[in-house]
Amino acid sequence: MSECPHVLDLPRPEPAPLSDTCVECRAAGTHPVQLRICLSCGHVGCCDSSPGRHATQHAEQDEHPVMRTLEQGESWRWCFPDGSIV
């Protein structure tokens, strides 16, 4: 894992999840494969293994660079611009 400049700009403490699941999947009637939380705003989206790839869509549309897994027992973060675990 590495630090990146985007991590330094994240709000502290990190935002709480805005929902308990991917709201885009819920609205579309699809099932999210794994959940991710945006560390800029708390948006919850599904991973790239889900049909909608809503966490990535959110990061690209809102220009929010870092997300963290919401999967139990995991704690990794991903920086979209740097393409790496941070």
Secondary structure as UniProt FT lines:
FT   HELIX           5..8
FT   HELIX           23..28
FT   STRAND          35..38
FT   TURN            39..41
FT   STRAND          44..46
FT   TURN            48..49
FT   HELIX           54..62
FT   STRAND          66..69
FT   TURN            72..73
FT   STRAND          77..79
FT   TURN            80..83
FT   STRAND          84..85
//
